[in-house]
Structure formats: structure tokens, C-alpha cells
Amino acid sequence: MISLTHIETALAAIDAEVKALLYDQSLSLSEKDEKMLPLLRESKVLKQAHEDLCYLRDNPPSAPNGCKAGNYRKED
């Protein structure tokens, strides 16, 4: 899946950015916290998406018509 490759690349980039912030001696701890919090949130979301896609790749839906979640959605 191409999406997995993109997510893995994004995770690596976020990890590199977090490490750079950690090693930056010119920033105070509060500045580091402010800059790292959004990155860590994004990393958490990407990790969950990666796990979900890996699960779907390894365990594809068994229904012949695909996902039926749309049948229960109310359109306004």
C-alpha cells in the first residue's frame, strides 16, 4: 500500500524534527514543549492510522459487497 509508505515517511520526518528540538540548546523547556506538543499529537494520529491500515491489509473485509457502514449513515 502506497499510503503506508507515506505514513512511514511522515513518521520518520516527525521523529527527526522532535529529536532536533530535543537537542536544540537555544530553546527553553517551555518553548520545546510548545513546539513538540503538536508534533507528538500528529505522530500519535499517524501511528494509529498506520496500525489501522496494517490491520486492514492483513485482514481484508470478508463481505463481498465491501463495507456497509454507508448503509447506516443518515444523509441530510
C-alpha positions in Angstrom: 0.0 0.0 0.0 1.4 3.4 -1.0 -0.4 5.1 1.9 1.7 3.0 4.4 4.9 4.3 2.8 3.7 7.9 3.0 2.7 7.5 6.7 6.1 5.9 7.5 7.9 8.7 5.8 5.9 11.3 7.7 6.6 9.5 11.0 10.3 9.5 10.3 10.2 13.2 9.5 8.3 14.0 12.7 10.7 11.9 14.7 13.7 13.7 13.2 12.0 17.1 14.0 11.3 16.1 17.6 14.9 14.9 18.0 16.2 18.2 16.6 14.1 20.1 19.1 15.3 18.0 22.0 18.9 18.6 21.1 18.5 22.4 20.5 20.2 24.1 23.4 19.0 27.6 22.5 15.4 26.8 23.4 14.0 26.7 26.9 12.0 23.7 28.1 8.7 25.5 27.8 9.5 26.5 24.2 10.4 22.9 23.4 7.1 21.8 25.0 5.1 24.3 22.9 6.8 23.2 19.7 6.8 19.4 20.4 3.2 19.0 21.6 1.6 19.4 18.1 4.2 17.2 16.6 3.6 14.5 19.2 -0.1 14.7 18.6 0.4 14.3 14.9 2.7 11.4 15.4 0.1 9.7 17.6 -2.6 10.0 14.9 -0.2 8.8 12.2 0.8 5.8 14.3 -2.9 4.9 14.8 -3.6 5.3 11.1 -0.6 3.1 10.3 -1.8 0.4 12.7 -5.3 0.5 11.2 -4.1 0.3 7.6 -1.7 -2.6 8.5 -4.6 -4.4 10.1 -6.9 -3.9 7.1 -4.1 -5.0 4.8 -3.6 -8.2 6.8 -7.3 -8.8 7.5 -9.3 -7.6 4.5 -13.1 -7.3 4.9 -14.8 -10.5 4.1 -18.1 -9.0 2.9 -18.4 -9.4 -0.9 -20.0 -6.0 -1.3 -17.4 -4.2 0.8 -18.0 -2.1 3.8 -21.7 -1.5 4.7 -21.1 1.5 7.0 -22.6 3.8 4.4 -25.9 2.0 4.6 -26.4 3.2 8.1 -25.3 6.8 7.6 -28.1 9.4 7.5 -27.6 11.9 4.8 -29.2 15.3 5.4 
